[in-house]
Amino acid sequence: MSALSKSSKSEQSRKSLTARTLTAASFAFFLAVTSFIPSGAQEEGKVFELRTYTATPGNLDNLHARFRDHTTRIFRKHGMEVVAYWAPTEGEEAENTLVYVLEHKSRAAADASWQAFIADPEWAEVAAASNANGPILAGIENLFMKATDYSPLQ
């Protein structure tokens, strides 16, 4: 195996490890923050959705602006409650990543909310305007979660 191949594989492994570390750290931070939310948050069916967005090069500020100025309000309109938004503080992810958590009444409610959100004419306008100079998103990852029986969210 050539030195270039080893270097390339090492770089890919580092990026994969960094991405997994970011996801784990985001989830741990979410649990720490939400432990201070007073509620019976794990009612029957309640789910949380961890979402990680990767912006296209140079578009993280545009992505933040879209969420700050429009998306959060439109989420609320469709029954999606934002728990928190996070921005990585180091590594490549600091330049292109937004992490957030939504709270839904149930998985079915989450699916219905997302369908309504995507079909919302206001969202269509916002998305079109923010992508006028090219896509601002390179990728989206999501994970649905429920609190365990020993979670502080109980």
N, C-alpha and C positions, 0 to 999 in steps of 0.2 A: 504494500500500500504506500502510495507516495506521501510526502510530507504535506502536500496541499490537501489531499483527501483527508488525512488525519486532522489537519487544522479545521477543515470545513465541518467534519463530523463533530469535532470538539465544540465549535461555535454553535452548531445546531443543538447539541446536548445542553449547552449553557443557556440558550434561548428557551428551550423547552422547560428546563429547570426553573428559570426565572419566571416564566408564565405560570407554572404550577405553584411556585412560591407566592406570587402575587395573588392568585386566586385563594390560596389557603390563608394568606395574611388578611385579605379582604373579608373573608368569611369570619375569621377570628375577631377582627375589629367590629364587624357587624354584631356578633354575639355580645361583645363587651359593651358596645353602645346600647343595644336594645335591652340589656339587662337592667337599664335604668328607666325603662318605660313602664310605668305602673299600669298594668292591665291584666286581664285574664286572656292574654294575647293568643294562647293556644286553644281557642274555642274549637269545637268540632269543625273540622274542615278548613280552618284558616291555613293559608300557605304563604310563604315568602318566596320571592323570585330574585335571585342574584343574577345581575346582568353585567357583562363586561363588553364595552364597546372599544374597538380599535379604530382611530381616525386615520384617514389617508394622510400622507405627508403634508405637514403645514396646516392641517385643518382642525387641530384640537381646540383652538380658541373658537372657531366657528361652531364646533359641536357643543362646547360649553354655552355659547350664546344661544343656540337653538333650545337647549334644555332650560336655561335661565329665563329666556324671554317668552317661550311658547309651550314646550313639551310638558313641563310640570303641570301647568294649568290645564292642558288638554287631558293629561292623565287623570287628574282629579275629576274632571267632567265625566269621565267614563268609569269612575269607581275604583281607580287605582291610587293607592296611597303610597307616597314616597317615604321610605324610612330614612334614607340618607344617600348622599352622593359622596364619592371619594375620588381623589386624584392621587396616583402613585407619586412618591417623592424622589425616586431615584431610578436609575437604569433607563433603558430605551422606553419602557412603559410610561415614564414621566412625560415623555414627549408626544404620546399618542393614545393614552388610555383613560377611559372614564369607567368607573365602577359604581353601580348603585343597586339598591334593594327596594323592591316594591312589596307591599302587603296586599293580599287579596283575601276575600271572605272564604273562598274555596278555589280549587283548581278549575272547576266549571266556570266560576265567576271570572277567574283570570282569563280563560279562553274567550268568554263573551266580551270582556272588557277590551282585550286585544283586537278582536274582530271589529268592535265598534270604533276603536281608536283608528285603526287602519282605514276604515270606511269614512271617517269624519272628513268632510270637505275642507274644514279649516286646517286639519293636519296635512291634507294633500297640498294645499297652498304653501304651508310652512316648509314642507319637505322639498317641494319644487323650487322655492326661493333659495333655500339653503344649499341646494345642489345645482344651482344655475351655472356655476363655473366648474362643474364636475362633482362626482360623488365625494361626500365628506366622511363616509364610513367605509372602512376596509373589511370589517367583520364584527359579528355579534355572537357572544356566547351567553347562554342562560342556563340556570339550574333552579328547579323548584325544590323547596325545602319545607319541612314542618318541624316545629320544636319537639325535642324529645321530652319524655316524661320527667326528666330531671333538669330540664332547661330553666334558667331564671325567668323565661318568658311565661311560665305557668302561672 
